[in-house]
Amino acid sequence: MIARRTLLAAALAAASTPALAQIALYEGRLPDGFAYVRFVNTTATALDLAPDFTDPITVGTDGPKRISQYHVVEAVAGKTLSVASGGGKASFKLQPGKFHTFLITQPGPLLAGTLMVDVTQYNQLRSKLSFYNATTDCAQAGLLLEPSGQSVFKSVASLSMQTRSINPVDEAKVHATCGPTKLAAIDLGELNAGGLYTVWLVNEGGKPTTFLAQDSIAPYQK
């Protein structure tokens, strides 16, 4: 068996090779008119959310606890959905067949957020690595390899994301940048084939910080 590459740089260099098969993130495709949505808490307060389409959700303030699972929503075309928390309510619309991330930017009675349509191209034979700039004050963010400084993602605007498929690797470290500011390195660990890995850039206490999380989907209940 050919040894797996151990450097993310090598995986990035190989990522332009055509994929052998494009496979959906989850084998069971959604019926027409369905969509996915998840909630991300970018605030300093843990939130108990009450969406009008699924059971209550809690999103915290500690790394991956900020991120909910994706939830399946039926018949979204032309429908306005809402989520309530702390006496406030925010409304949004979803696109059929798409993955969405709702970034909660204001808690309480003035509950507010930004809806992002996620980029979801991937391949089960590779790892998917994404980078979300979930801040409102970091106009240009990036993600670089440690220690080489090779760019993985660059010019990621506020409240936006980029993604790419890479060959699996055994170990990798990266650091994010917010303009000229270099953030602390984070260890991505082992990136497996078919794995979905995301580096998040958020504001904590007025300072940008990063953490690693993995995507998942909540069980669908009709």
Number of C-alpha atoms within 10 A of each C-alpha: 3 4 5 11 14 16 16 24 20 14 19 17 11 13 16 11 9 8 14 9 10 12 14 13 17 10 7 7 10 16 11 12 15 19 22 24 22 22 24 23 28 25 20 17 14 16 21 14 17 17 18 11 13 14 10 13 17 16 21 20 17 13 16 19 14 24 25 22 19 20 21 20 21 16 14 18 15 10 12 10 15 14 20 21 20 14 10 14 18 18 14 13 14 25 18 19 17 16 20 22 21 19 22 21 18 18 22 14 13 14 18 18 20 16 19 17 16 18 14 17 13 23 23 20 19 22 24 25 21 24 25 22 28 25 24 14 15 20 15 15 25 23 25 19 20 17 11 9 11 14 16 21 20 15 16 20 20 18 19 19 22 20 19 20 25 26 26 24 22 14 14 18 15 22 21 29 23 23 12 9 11 15 17 11 17 17 13 20 12 14 22 18 17 18 21 22 19 21 23 22 28 25 18 15 9 9 8 20 18 22 17 17 17 14 14 15 14 12 10 10 9 7
